Amino acid sequence: MSNRAMPAAREGIRTIVCNGHPEVQVRRENFVSIQRVIGVLVNELPEEGLIPTLINTYWTKGTAVVVCQDEGTRN
């Protein structure tokens, strides 16, 4: 899988797709793992500085989508 950013329809969206997308798609079990890893990464950040805020994560059409509060979180 790759976490390369796909062009987003609006600011604050980050998509995670597999290499070879759209033929190779994120499966449901991969999506659950992605959510867990994002949680671990956020928990490991220092308390000072950027506090990432995720509004939602969802899985659609073989793509994991993360909706971020702001551009800093998205980046």
N, C-alpha and C positions, 0 to 999 in steps of 0.2 A: 504494500500500500504506500501511497505517497500523500504527504500533507500539503502538496502544492496548492496554491490558491487558484481557484477558477474565477473568471470574471464574475463579479457579483452584480445583481440587479440594483442593490443599494448598499450604502456604506454600513459596516457593522456585521456583514455576513461573511462567514468563512466556510468553505466547503472542503471536505476531505474525500478524495476519490482514490480508487485503486489505479496502479499503473495499467494502462490498456483500457481505461474507461472510454466509452460506455459498454464495450463488450464484457469487461471484467468489472463486476459491481461489488460494493460493500455489502456483505451479508449481515443479517440481523445479529448474529453472534459477534461479528466484528464490530458492529455499532456499539453494542454493550461494552466491549473492551475499550473502544475509543472513549466512551463516556468515563469509564473508570480511570484511564490514563490522564485525561484532562483534569479530573479531580485530584489525582496525585500531584500533578505538575503545579496546580494552583496552591495546594496545601504546602508545597515545598518552597514557595516564594517567601522572601523576607517580609516581615510585617510592615516595614517602612517602604515607601515608594508606591508603585502602581498596585492598585487593588483591582484585579480583573473582575468584571461583572458579566456573567453569562445570563442572558435572558431566557434562552431555550436551546435545546438540542433536539433534533429530530432526524429521522431517516426517511428518505423519499427517493424513489427511482434509482436505488443502488448507490445513493450518495448520502454521506453524513453531513448534516448542516448544523452549524453552530451560530446562533444569533447573539451578538455581543452588544453590550451597553454602549461602547464607544470605540473609536478607532484604536486607542491604545491597547485595549483588550484584544481587539481583532488582530493586531500586529503581533 
